[in-house]
Amino acid sequence: MADIKSPSAADLAGEELVRQGIELLFFAYRDFTAEPDRILDEYGFGRAHHRVVHFVGRYPHMTVGELLEILRITKQSLNRVLGQLVRQGFIIQHRGLQDRRQRLLELTERGHQLERLLSAPQRARVGAAFKKAGAPAVEGFRKVLLGIIESEEDRRRFEHPPPTRR
């Protein structure tokens, strides 16, 4: 009969920390998205709209293909959300200079206003948490989040300083 090794107290404590970390992510995400969700609801938008507005705001003139790579959603899903944002004047599409088939995306002034409205409570929440935790904890938090991200390409996005905002 095989010898069944029971987990040590350290193994159980480690597993509990991991489970608690997962639970903390659930609660943090719920609270992180609560206020923007209320704002999005006023516009008849959902979280997919928020993600599109966020990334187009962070990376002006990104292509639709680049946005698809980041969001990892179907072209059909993106077209529905993006079409609504374009029709309602939050995003404008430009043709690429080298490749006229490319669609480069940019927030309009109305889009920038929405992005600021959605991100303000999130920036306040994360900023306050960073301030309370201190620099070493923030660096540890970044390392944990980077460790959770599967794609090496996505992790590389954070090797350099973030793009400047307008």
Z-matrix of the N, CA and C atoms (Angstrom, degrees):
N
C 1 1.442
C 2 1.523 1 108.69
N 3 1.303 2 115.49 1 137.40
C 4 1.468 3 121.00 2 -178.27
C 5 1.519 4 109.70 3 -68.23
N 6 1.318 5 114.42 4 141.31
C 7 1.457 6 120.08 5 177.94
C 8 1.534 7 108.22 6 -79.59
N 9 1.317 8 116.85 7 116.96
C 10 1.464 9 120.93 8 -179.97
C 11 1.515 10 107.51 9 -90.22
N 12 1.289 11 114.17 10 118.15
C 13 1.463 12 120.09 11 -178.56
C 14 1.524 13 108.49 12 -88.73
N 15 1.300 14 116.27 13 122.64
C 16 1.457 15 118.69 14 177.42
C 17 1.524 16 109.35 15 -81.68
N 18 1.317 17 116.27 16 146.63
C 19 1.467 18 118.91 17 -178.07
C 20 1.522 19 111.01 18 -66.20
N 21 1.321 20 114.26 19 145.03
C 22 1.461 21 119.54 20 178.45
C 23 1.524 22 109.41 21 -77.61
N 24 1.331 23 114.54 22 167.23
C 25 1.468 24 119.94 23 177.15
C 26 1.523 25 110.18 24 -59.59
N 27 1.332 26 116.66 25 -37.32
C 28 1.476 27 120.29 26 179.36
C 29 1.524 28 110.66 27 -65.56
N 30 1.363 29 116.37 28 -40.14
C 31 1.470 30 119.78 29 177.93
C 32 1.520 31 110.75 30 -62.99
N 33 1.351 32 115.34 31 -44.13
C 34 1.464 33 119.72 32 179.81
C 35 1.523 34 111.07 33 -64.72
N 36 1.316 35 116.37 34 -41.35
C 37 1.466 36 119.99 35 178.47
C 38 1.522 37 110.27 36 -63.88
N 39 1.328 38 116.95 37 -41.07
C 40 1.464 39 120.65 38 178.31
C 41 1.515 40 111.80 39 -64.61
N 42 1.347 41 115.71 40 -42.43
C 43 1.466 42 119.57 41 178.03
C 44 1.526 43 110.69 42 -63.86
N 45 1.332 44 116.35 43 -40.47
C 46 1.464 45 119.69 44 179.02
C 47 1.527 46 110.65 45 -63.84
N 48 1.330 47 117.15 46 -39.62
C 49 1.469 48 120.18 47 177.26
C 50 1.523 49 111.40 48 -62.17
N 51 1.337 50 116.16 49 -40.40
C 52 1.467 51 120.22 50 178.31
C 53 1.523 52 110.05 51 -65.62
N 54 1.327 53 116.93 52 -45.91
C 55 1.472 54 120.10 53 178.54
C 56 1.533 55 110.77 54 -61.46
N 57 1.320 56 116.21 55 -41.02
C 58 1.457 57 119.73 56 178.59
C 59 1.531 58 110.34 57 -66.52
N 60 1.325 59 117.00 58 -37.36
C 61 1.468 60 120.59 59 176.63
C 62 1.517 61 111.49 60 -61.13
N 63 1.329 62 116.04 61 -42.15
C 64 1.470 63 120.65 62 177.60
C 65 1.526 64 110.09 63 -62.65
N 66 1.331 65 115.39 64 -44.98
C 67 1.463 66 119.79 65 -179.81
C 68 1.528 67 110.95 66 -64.23
N 69 1.326 68 116.77 67 -40.22
C 70 1.466 69 120.63 68 176.53
C 71 1.524 70 111.07 69 -59.87
N 72 1.336 71 116.65 70 -40.13
C 73 1.466 72 119.59 71 177.46
C 74 1.528 73 110.98 72 -61.95
N 75 1.325 74 117.21 73 -41.78
C 76 1.471 75 120.31 74 178.38
C 77 1.529 76 111.25 75 -60.66
N 78 1.331 77 116.39 76 -49.30
C 79 1.466 78 119.85 77 -178.71
C 80 1.534 79 111.24 78 -66.21
N 81 1.321 80 116.45 79 -42.29
C 82 1.465 81 119.96 80 -179.63
C 83 1.529 82 110.53 81 -63.08
N 84 1.331 83 116.70 82 -43.23
C 85 1.459 84 120.01 83 179.95
C 86 1.527 85 110.94 84 -64.43
N 87 1.324 86 116.50 85 -41.17
C 88 1.477 87 120.54 86 177.47
C 89 1.525 88 110.31 87 -56.48
N 90 1.331 89 116.53 88 -48.81
C 91 1.460 90 120.35 89 -177.12
C 92 1.527 91 111.83 90 -74.59
N 93 1.327 92 117.00 91 -33.02
C 94 1.462 93 122.44 92 179.07
C 95 1.528 94 111.27 93 -64.49
N 96 1.332 95 116.50 94 -33.17
C 97 1.468 96 120.71 95 -176.24
C 98 1.525 97 114.27 96 -98.58
N 99 1.326 98 117.97 97 -9.44
C 100 1.473 99 121.07 98 -172.36
C 101 1.524 100 112.99 99 -59.35
N 102 1.316 101 117.89 100 -54.33
C 103 1.472 102 119.48 101 -177.46
C 104 1.529 103 112.17 102 -67.31
N 105 1.337 104 119.08 103 -45.92
C 106 1.471 105 117.64 104 175.38
C 107 1.529 106 112.58 105 -59.13
N 108 1.334 107 117.85 106 -35.41
C 109 1.468 108 120.08 107 177.57
C 110 1.529 109 111.09 108 -59.84
N 111 1.335 110 117.24 109 -40.89
C 112 1.472 111 120.69 110 178.48
C 113 1.531 112 110.40 111 -63.42
N 114 1.323 113 116.47 112 -41.55
C 115 1.471 114 121.17 113 179.35
C 116 1.525 115 109.73 114 -66.00
N 117 1.317 116 117.08 115 -45.96
C 118 1.466 117 121.35 116 179.39
C 119 1.519 118 111.27 117 -58.45
N 120 1.323 119 115.81 118 -39.28
C 121 1.464 120 121.06 119 -179.64
C 122 1.531 121 111.40 120 -60.53
N 123 1.327 122 116.72 121 -35.97
C 124 1.463 123 120.96 122 178.31
C 125 1.531 124 111.58 123 -62.44
N 126 1.327 125 116.69 124 -28.59
C 127 1.461 126 122.10 125 179.68
C 128 1.533 127 111.99 126 -93.92
N 129 1.316 128 116.92 127 -5.61
C 130 1.462 129 120.20 128 -174.68
C 131 1.521 130 111.54 129 75.84
N 132 1.331 131 116.55 130 25.15
C 133 1.456 132 122.64 131 -178.72
C 134 1.521 133 110.41 132 -107.31
N 135 1.333 134 115.10 133 165.89
C 136 1.458 135 121.99 134 176.51
C 137 1.523 136 110.53 135 -124.27
N 138 1.310 137 114.63 136 -172.37
C 139 1.471 138 119.99 137 -177.50
C 140 1.522 139 112.76 138 -63.45
N 141 1.324 140 117.98 139 -29.24
C 142 1.463 141 119.82 140 177.58
C 143 1.530 142 109.77 141 -62.85
N 144 1.318 143 117.35 142 -38.92
C 145 1.469 144 121.05 143 177.34
C 146 1.531 145 109.64 144 -63.11
N 147 1.333 146 115.50 145 -41.87
C 148 1.463 147 120.13 146 179.74
C 149 1.524 148 110.59 147 -60.87
N 150 1.332 149 116.88 148 -45.37
C 151 1.471 150 119.97 149 -179.67
C 152 1.524 151 111.13 150 -62.54
N 153 1.323 152 117.21 151 -41.95
C 154 1.468 153 120.28 152 179.28
C 155 1.526 154 109.79 153 -63.44
N 156 1.310 155 117.61 154 -48.45
C 157 1.468 156 121.38 155 179.63
C 158 1.527 157 110.10 156 -60.62
N 159 1.323 158 116.73 157 -41.90
C 160 1.468 159 119.76 158 179.79
C 161 1.528 160 111.44 159 -60.12
N 162 1.325 161 116.72 160 -53.46
C 163 1.464 162 119.20 161 -174.01
C 164 1.521 163 112.85 162 -71.87
N 165 1.317 164 118.14 163 -35.58
C 166 1.471 165 119.41 164 176.08
C 167 1.528 166 109.46 165 -66.49
N 168 1.326 167 116.60 166 -35.95
C 169 1.462 168 119.99 167 176.22
C 170 1.519 169 112.25 168 -67.41
N 171 1.322 170 116.99 169 -38.34
C 172 1.469 171 121.30 170 -179.08
C 173 1.527 172 112.04 171 -73.95
N 174 1.324 173 116.87 172 -32.89
C 175 1.470 174 121.02 173 -174.98
C 176 1.528 175 109.98 174 -129.72
N 177 1.343 176 116.75 175 71.78
C 178 1.472 177 119.58 176 -179.16
C 179 1.528 178 111.39 177 -56.17
N 180 1.299 179 115.42 178 144.11
C 181 1.464 180 124.94 179 179.32
C 182 1.519 181 112.63 180 70.83
N 183 1.342 182 116.83 181 20.59
C 184 1.460 183 118.94 182 173.84
C 185 1.528 184 107.60 183 -70.44
N 186 1.314 185 115.67 184 154.88
C 187 1.464 186 119.52 185 178.45
C 188 1.524 187 109.59 186 -85.73
N 189 1.312 188 114.97 187 162.88
C 190 1.462 189 120.34 188 175.77
C 191 1.527 190 108.85 189 -60.58
N 192 1.323 191 117.36 190 -39.33
C 193 1.467 192 121.51 191 178.33
C 194 1.525 193 112.34 192 -61.06
N 195 1.324 194 116.59 193 -41.82
C 196 1.468 195 120.09 194 177.81
C 197 1.523 196 110.94 195 -64.38
N 198 1.317 197 116.48 196 -40.03
C 199 1.456 198 120.61 197 178.72
C 200 1.526 199 110.43 198 -65.48
N 201 1.323 200 117.34 199 -40.07
C 202 1.466 201 121.03 200 176.65
C 203 1.527 202 111.05 201 -61.08
N 204 1.337 203 116.99 202 -40.04
C 205 1.470 204 120.85 203 178.92
C 206 1.520 205 111.34 204 -63.32
N 207 1.318 206 116.97 205 -41.41
C 208 1.464 207 120.93 206 -179.17
C 209 1.523 208 110.75 207 -68.49
N 210 1.322 209 117.01 208 -48.83
C 211 1.461 210 121.28 209 -173.34
C 212 1.526 211 113.30 210 -78.59
N 213 1.326 212 116.06 211 -24.86
C 214 1.468 213 122.07 212 -178.05
C 215 1.523 214 111.28 213 52.48
N 216 1.328 215 114.14 214 51.62
C 217 1.460 216 121.08 215 174.88
C 218 1.521 217 107.39 216 -122.13
N 219 1.320 218 116.79 217 169.47
C 220 1.456 219 119.80 218 -179.59
C 221 1.532 220 109.85 219 -73.93
N 222 1.307 221 114.35 220 156.11
C 223 1.458 222 120.35 221 176.80
C 224 1.525 223 110.19 222 -60.11
N 225 1.320 224 116.53 223 -37.58
C 226 1.461 225 121.59 224 179.67
C 227 1.537 226 110.56 225 -62.53
N 228 1.331 227 117.22 226 -45.01
C 229 1.471 228 120.39 227 178.92
C 230 1.518 229 110.79 228 -63.40
N 231 1.330 230 116.58 229 -44.55
C 232 1.460 231 119.78 230 179.72
C 233 1.521 232 110.79 231 -64.19
N 234 1.321 233 117.76 232 -42.57
C 235 1.465 234 120.00 233 -178.61
C 236 1.521 235 111.89 234 -60.48
N 237 1.324 236 117.28 235 -37.12
C 238 1.466 237 120.63 236 178.80
C 239 1.529 238 109.78 237 -64.11
N 240 1.323 239 117.05 238 -49.78
C 241 1.462 240 122.23 239 -177.85
C 242 1.524 241 110.69 240 -68.47
N 243 1.319 242 116.19 241 -48.36
C 244 1.459 243 120.79 242 -178.39
C 245 1.524 244 111.08 243 -63.39
N 246 1.323 245 116.53 244 -41.43
C 247 1.465 246 120.20 245 178.43
C 248 1.518 247 111.71 246 -58.75
N 249 1.305 248 116.24 247 -42.06
C 250 1.470 249 120.78 248 178.91
C 251 1.530 250 110.37 249 -64.83
N 252 1.341 251 117.27 250 -43.16
C 253 1.469 252 120.75 251 -179.86
C 254 1.525 253 111.66 252 -66.43
N 255 1.322 254 117.21 253 -35.32
C 256 1.467 255 121.23 254 177.66
C 257 1.530 256 110.02 255 -70.34
N 258 1.338 257 116.42 256 -48.85
C 259 1.473 258 120.40 257 -179.09
C 260 1.527 259 112.07 258 -59.15
N 261 1.312 260 117.02 259 -34.82
C 262 1.463 261 120.53 260 -177.41
C 263 1.528 262 112.79 261 -91.07
N 264 1.327 263 116.80 262 5.93
C 265 1.456 264 120.42 263 171.52
C 266 1.520 265 116.71 264 81.42
N 267 1.346 266 117.59 265 23.82
C 268 1.460 267 120.38 266 178.62
C 269 1.534 268 111.94 267 -95.12
N 270 1.328 269 115.85 268 -26.71
C 271 1.465 270 121.80 269 -178.48
C 272 1.520 271 108.48 270 -133.76
N 273 1.326 272 114.87 271 143.32
C 274 1.462 273 120.95 272 173.31
C 275 1.522 274 107.71 273 -117.73
N 276 1.333 275 115.30 274 146.64
C 277 1.460 276 120.91 275 178.14
C 278 1.523 277 108.75 276 -111.65
N 279 1.327 278 115.73 277 132.25
C 280 1.457 279 121.82 278 175.84
C 281 1.522 280 108.27 279 -113.66
N 282 1.314 281 115.86 280 152.10
C 283 1.471 282 119.54 281 172.72
C 284 1.523 283 108.40 282 -77.96
N 285 1.342 284 115.50 283 145.58
C 286 1.453 285 120.61 284 177.32
C 287 1.522 286 110.79 285 -65.26
N 288 1.318 287 116.80 286 146.64
C 289 1.469 288 120.73 287 179.98
C 290 1.524 289 111.55 288 -73.11
N 291 1.341 290 116.86 289 -44.25
C 292 1.469 291 119.96 290 179.62
C 293 1.530 292 111.28 291 -82.86
N 294 1.302 293 116.46 292 -40.70
C 295 1.463 294 121.43 293 -178.45
C 296 1.529 295 107.86 294 -120.96
N 297 1.321 296 116.44 295 104.24
C 298 1.468 297 121.52 296 -174.77
C 299 1.534 298 111.93 297 -66.36
N 300 1.347 299 117.47 298 -13.70
C 301 1.469 300 120.02 299 178.21
C 302 1.521 301 111.44 300 -78.02
N 303 1.333 302 116.50 301 -21.03
C 304 1.462 303 120.06 302 179.78
C 305 1.524 304 110.75 303 -69.34
N 306 1.326 305 114.73 304 145.38
C 307 1.456 306 120.42 305 172.43
C 308 1.526 307 106.69 306 -113.15
N 309 1.330 308 115.38 307 114.88
C 310 1.459 309 121.07 308 177.98
C 311 1.519 310 108.35 309 -94.41
N 312 1.299 311 116.49 310 134.77
C 313 1.459 312 121.69 311 -172.36
C 314 1.522 313 111.00 312 -106.64
N 315 1.324 314 115.22 313 141.84
C 316 1.461 315 120.54 314 -179.96
C 317 1.526 316 108.04 315 -150.33
N 318 1.334 317 115.74 316 142.10
C 319 1.455 318 119.49 317 174.86
C 320 1.526 319 109.59 318 -73.36
N 321 1.311 320 115.97 319 141.85
C 322 1.461 321 120.98 320 170.74
C 323 1.534 322 106.82 321 -81.70
N 324 1.315 323 117.90 322 178.46
C 325 1.462 324 119.47 323 175.74
C 326 1.527 325 110.12 324 -60.18
N 327 1.321 326 115.88 325 -39.48
C 328 1.476 327 120.08 326 177.30
C 329 1.536 328 110.04 327 -62.84
N 330 1.311 329 116.47 328 -38.38
C 331 1.463 330 121.16 329 177.44
C 332 1.519 331 112.02 330 -65.45
N 333 1.342 332 116.48 331 -40.59
C 334 1.466 333 120.17 332 177.03
C 335 1.532 334 110.47 333 -63.31
N 336 1.322 335 116.30 334 -39.54
C 337 1.468 336 119.51 335 178.50
C 338 1.532 337 110.64 336 -62.52
N 339 1.332 338 116.47 337 -43.90
C 340 1.460 339 120.21 338 178.72
C 341 1.523 340 110.42 339 -64.39
N 342 1.316 341 117.13 340 -42.86
C 343 1.474 342 120.36 341 179.84
C 344 1.521 343 110.32 342 -60.13
N 345 1.324 344 117.28 343 -44.64
C 346 1.474 345 120.46 344 179.38
C 347 1.533 346 110.85 345 -64.08
N 348 1.316 347 116.59 346 -40.77
C 349 1.462 348 121.59 347 179.35
C 350 1.532 349 110.85 348 -62.23
N 351 1.324 350 116.54 349 -43.47
C 352 1.462 351 121.27 350 -178.90
C 353 1.525 352 112.23 351 -72.85
N 354 1.313 353 116.86 352 -37.67
C 355 1.470 354 118.84 353 -174.37
C 356 1.521 355 113.25 354 -86.47
N 357 1.323 356 118.65 355 -19.02
C 358 1.471 357 120.48 356 -177.31
C 359 1.533 358 112.12 357 -55.96
N 360 1.334 359 119.73 358 -51.34
C 361 1.468 360 117.58 359 -179.88
C 362 1.533 361 112.33 360 -66.01
N 363 1.317 362 117.18 361 -31.54
C 364 1.458 363 120.08 362 179.22
C 365 1.529 364 110.81 363 -71.69
N 366 1.329 365 116.30 364 -41.74
C 367 1.472 366 119.20 365 177.78
C 368 1.517 367 110.42 366 -63.84
N 369 1.338 368 117.01 367 -39.80
C 370 1.461 369 120.68 368 178.51
C 371 1.530 370 110.70 369 -63.96
N 372 1.318 371 116.91 370 -44.19
C 373 1.465 372 121.79 371 -178.88
C 374 1.531 373 111.04 372 -64.42
N 375 1.318 374 116.58 373 -48.95
C 376 1.467 375 119.88 374 -178.49
C 377 1.525 376 110.23 375 -69.27
N 378 1.325 377 117.29 376 -41.14
C 379 1.464 378 120.79 377 178.50
C 380 1.518 379 112.15 378 -60.04
N 381 1.329 380 116.99 379 -43.79
C 382 1.470 381 121.04 380 179.14
C 383 1.531 382 110.37 381 -65.21
N 384 1.324 383 116.54 382 -41.25
C 385 1.470 384 119.85 383 179.10
C 386 1.530 385 110.63 384 -65.19
N 387 1.335 386 116.89 385 -41.41
C 388 1.467 387 120.58 386 178.20
C 389 1.526 388 110.45 387 -62.11
N 390 1.324 389 115.70 388 -44.51
C 391 1.464 390 120.15 389 -178.47
C 392 1.527 391 110.55 390 -62.62
N 393 1.315 392 115.81 391 -44.23
C 394 1.467 393 120.94 392 -179.21
C 395 1.535 394 111.22 393 -66.32
N 396 1.313 395 117.71 394 -39.47
C 397 1.465 396 121.84 395 -176.22
C 398 1.525 397 112.72 396 -76.42
N 399 1.328 398 117.19 397 -34.29
C 400 1.461 399 120.61 398 -178.53
C 401 1.522 400 112.67 399 92.00
N 402 1.313 401 115.01 400 160.65
C 403 1.466 402 122.17 401 -173.52
C 404 1.528 403 113.89 402 -57.26
N 405 1.343 404 120.20 403 -46.39
C 406 1.469 405 118.29 404 -179.63
C 407 1.538 406 112.55 405 -60.79
N 408 1.329 407 117.03 406 -39.36
C 409 1.465 408 120.44 407 178.92
C 410 1.526 409 110.48 408 -67.54
N 411 1.322 410 117.13 409 -38.92
C 412 1.469 411 120.34 410 178.88
C 413 1.525 412 109.72 411 -62.50
N 414 1.320 413 117.15 412 -43.11
C 415 1.466 414 120.19 413 178.68
C 416 1.531 415 109.99 414 -64.10
N 417 1.327 416 117.22 415 -39.77
C 418 1.460 417 120.23 416 176.24
C 419 1.520 418 111.88 417 -63.56
N 420 1.318 419 116.35 418 -41.24
C 421 1.462 420 122.29 419 177.52
C 422 1.531 421 110.26 420 -59.98
N 423 1.334 422 116.14 421 -46.28
C 424 1.474 423 120.44 422 177.76
C 425 1.526 424 110.41 423 -58.31
N 426 1.324 425 116.69 424 -43.01
C 427 1.471 426 120.45 425 -179.63
C 428 1.523 427 111.24 426 -63.95
N 429 1.332 428 116.48 427 -40.60
C 430 1.466 429 119.89 428 178.67
C 431 1.526 430 109.79 429 -64.04
N 432 1.325 431 117.26 430 -48.04
C 433 1.469 432 119.70 431 -179.62
C 434 1.521 433 111.05 432 -62.76
N 435 1.328 434 117.33 433 -42.25
C 436 1.466 435 119.81 434 177.61
C 437 1.523 436 110.76 435 -62.33
N 438 1.333 437 116.98 436 -35.10
C 439 1.459 438 120.67 437 177.65
C 440 1.516 439 112.84 438 -68.48
N 441 1.313 440 117.71 439 -27.39
C 442 1.465 441 121.84 440 178.81
C 443 1.531 442 110.91 441 -77.18
N 444 1.338 443 116.87 442 -32.34
C 445 1.470 444 121.29 443 -177.97
C 446 1.524 445 108.93 444 -67.59
N 447 1.310 446 116.09 445 124.56
C 448 1.464 447 121.81 446 -174.86
C 449 1.528 448 113.21 447 -75.01
N 450 1.305 449 117.11 448 -41.07
C 451 1.463 450 121.95 449 -171.27
C 452 1.533 451 111.93 450 -81.24
N 453 1.320 452 114.80 451 124.90
C 454 1.469 453 120.46 452 175.67
C 455 1.529 454 110.14 453 -60.33
N 456 1.320 455 116.33 454 -38.58
C 457 1.470 456 120.53 455 178.87
C 458 1.532 457 111.03 456 -61.73
N 459 1.318 458 116.48 457 -42.27
C 460 1.467 459 119.94 458 178.46
C 461 1.525 460 110.73 459 -66.20
N 462 1.329 461 117.64 460 -39.98
C 463 1.468 462 120.19 461 178.29
C 464 1.530 463 110.98 462 -63.88
N 465 1.317 464 116.96 463 -35.76
C 466 1.477 465 120.70 464 -179.74
C 467 1.524 466 112.18 465 -63.08
N 468 1.314 467 118.04 466 -24.73
C 469 1.472 468 121.15 467 178.13
C 470 1.525 469 111.53 468 -55.90
N 471 1.326 470 116.43 469 -24.91
C 472 1.456 471 120.78 470 -173.13
C 473 1.525 472 113.21 471 -104.47
N 474 1.333 473 116.77 472 12.09
C 475 1.465 474 120.74 473 176.38
C 476 1.520 475 111.41 474 -78.20
N 477 1.299 476 117.33 475 -25.18
C 478 1.463 477 122.91 476 -176.09
C 479 1.522 478 110.19 477 -112.95
N 480 1.326 479 117.01 478 161.01
C 481 1.472 480 118.45 479 177.54
C 482 1.533 481 109.92 480 -58.83
N 483 1.342 482 116.52 481 149.25
C 484 1.463 483 119.52 482 179.31
C 485 1.528 484 111.25 483 -65.53
N 486 1.331 485 116.00 484 157.76
C 487 1.479 486 118.95 485 178.56
C 488 1.520 487 110.28 486 -63.84
N 489 1.310 488 114.96 487 151.74
C 490 1.467 489 118.88 488 178.08
C 491 1.513 490 109.46 489 -74.89
N 492 1.295 491 114.60 490 147.48
C 493 1.476 492 120.55 491 179.34
C 494 1.511 493 108.36 492 -94.30
N 495 1.307 494 115.03 493 157.27
C 496 1.461 495 118.97 494 179.89
C 497 1.482 496 112.67 495 -80.36
